[in-house]
Amino acid sequence: MLARSLSILILVVAAAGMAAAQTVHTPEKGSPERKAILDALRIPVERELKQKIVFAADHFNVAG
């Protein structure tokens, strides 16, 4: 039981450390990264709304 609790504690601390180490940046308008992210969202949103959409993202931050 102690070994299991210790293992869980180590995993939680490691995950928190990795999450804290990520930086946030804003992809430039027209960049391949920004286009790929918005295109990945576009398909399920268009399917849900049953119409073509255009994203107007005023604030766009990416972690990682």
C-alpha positions in Angstrom: 0.0 0.0 0.0 2.8 2.4 0.8 4.6 1.6 -2.5 1.4 2.3 -4.4 0.8 5.6 -2.6 4.4 6.6 -3.2 4.1 5.7 -6.9 0.9 7.8 -7.3 2.6 10.8 -5.5 5.6 10.6 -7.8 3.3 10.5 -10.9 1.3 13.5 -9.7 4.5 15.5 -9.0 6.0 14.6 -12.3 2.8 15.6 -14.2 2.6 18.9 -12.4 6.2 19.6 -13.2 5.7 18.9 -16.9 2.5 21.1 -17.0 4.3 24.0 -15.4 7.2 23.7 -17.8 5.1 24.4 -20.9 5.2 27.8 -22.5 2.4 29.7 -24.1 2.8 31.4 -27.5 0.5 32.9 -30.2 0.8 31.5 -33.7 1.0 34.2 -36.3 -2.0 34.8 -38.6 -1.7 32.6 -41.7 1.0 30.3 -40.1 0.8 26.6 -40.8 0.4 25.9 -37.1 -2.6 28.2 -36.7 -4.2 26.8 -39.9 -3.7 23.2 -38.7 -5.3 23.9 -35.3 -8.3 25.7 -36.7 -8.8 23.1 -39.5 -8.9 20.4 -36.9 -11.7 22.2 -35.1 -13.5 23.2 -38.3 -14.7 19.7 -39.3 -16.6 18.8 -36.0 -18.0 22.3 -35.7 -19.3 22.4 -39.3 -20.8 18.9 -38.8 -22.5 20.1 -35.6 -23.8 23.3 -37.1 -24.5 21.9 -40.5 -23.0 24.9 -42.3 -19.6 26.3 -43.4 -17.9 28.4 -40.8 -15.1 31.0 -40.6 -13.2 31.4 -37.3 -12.5 34.9 -36.1 -10.0 34.4 -33.3 -9.0 37.6 -31.5 -7.0 35.8 -28.8 -5.2 32.6 -29.8 -2.7 31.1 -27.3 -1.1 27.7 -27.7 0.6 25.8 -24.8 3.6 23.5 -25.6 
